[in-house]
Amino acid sequence: MGPVNVRDLRVAAPPTLSFSVLERVGIFDTYTATELEPVGVVYVASNPRGVSHVDVAPDPDTFEADFWRHFGRPVRRGKVPAAALRALEAGRTTGFDVDLRGVGDFHREALTAARHIPRGEVRSYSWVAREIHRERAVRAVGSAMAQNPIPLLIPCHRVVRNDGRIGEYGLGGPDVKRRLLRHEGLEPAELERLAARGVRLLGSDTTRISCLPSCHHARRTAPRHLVEFASTDAARAAGYRACKHCRPFE
Amino acid sequence: MTDELCALLAEDLETAFPTLVRTHQDAVFATALRCSGGWHDAEDLAQETFVRAHRSLLGWEAQRIRELRPRAWLCTIVVNLARNRARDAGRRPRVVAFDDARAHAADPPRGPEAWAERSEQRGQLSAALATLPAAHREAIVLRHVAGLGYAEIAQALGAPVGTVKAQVHRGLRTLAEVLRAQGLTLEEVS
């Protein structure tokens, strides 16, 4: 038999220890599940700082286990702010607090910018990058959206590719993203067709204002007054200013 | 020198506390296990340690938290709790060797295998440790299981550094003798 070492007396704590400790000292989030058109059953977790997580899961156990793995604190069934649930139902993204601890500064800024994209409209990754004065960090915006801990309430489904294509979606893939946008009154296929034809901006020849195609100002412009632009430069050269609502360019 | 974690604890306890638990739970649990009656008692002691630590931190000034040496502090709590429990039970610390085989049968480990005590040798080692006088056992556990420095151990046990060193040294010598009688060699440790 080989020698023994006194350090062999070291053991790792059972995995239940930290979970029990945090529950006992009150460091845990609470969650509820709600049926949401068109996503399905959505789990919403919060703590006194705000909504911390939104996710889909096959069952509550999976959601709880994923939450523990991702956030390192327990989550238990309980109350979440009614304002957040109402907002979820209505596609609103304000009127409640969010807890973005554990999200880095850059990602937090990108998510905060995305939070203000109105229902039924989309913006591109580079638009978000420009909003936070990090024009070149387009890919980083992409990963901020991909790692959004609070999808739907921070509407990363309203952030699409720069070329107008729908792009990826963490909460169930591009199909769910499409359905969500359609549910908000936007037809993604129409936007994609415009983009495929090389149209990046729409202007109104009466106001001489140019908008992103999904901007509600562009969408209520009468077709006979609608002007198409392939780039912001083209719009600018034609003497069109940027819409103050969708801010297509500086 | 401020521990980075302590700076975070001082700044935002609720956010940093889970990290404190994760960082030091192995040392705390192992110390609890070696100073108590077994796996179940150890879990209980370790939980209680962190719960008390949290309560203390809630009431402390930021400066006091920043100056904390967390592992030494937590292990001190464990040792004191173990002592108090033993005393409340009205007898000498009833440290029973943790029986690996039986524990497996009763509570099969589901997590990483690392936290299971498997080998028979290790069972003999923990049995031998349990035969030591409490002071020697505690000193050895804090030094070689929790990995504290002698100054920290001295503070934890309320004894001079020289005494603590002697306790570790003598304890290890006794441990080696007990094991030798069973045909096992105890490796030298620094």
Interface residues (C-beta under 8 A of the other chain):
Chain A: M1 G2 P3 V4 N5 V6 R7 D8 L9 R10 V11 A12 A13 P14 P15 T16 L17 S18 S20 V21 L22 R24 V25 I27 G72 R73 R101
Chain B: E14 T15 F17 P18 T19 V21 R22 Q25 D26 V28 F29 A30 L33 R34 E43 A46 Q47 F50 V51 H54 R55 P109 R110 G111 P112 A114 W115 E117 S119 Q121 R122 Q124 L125 S126 L129 I140 V141 H144 V145 L172 L175 L179 G183 L184 T185 L186 E187 V189
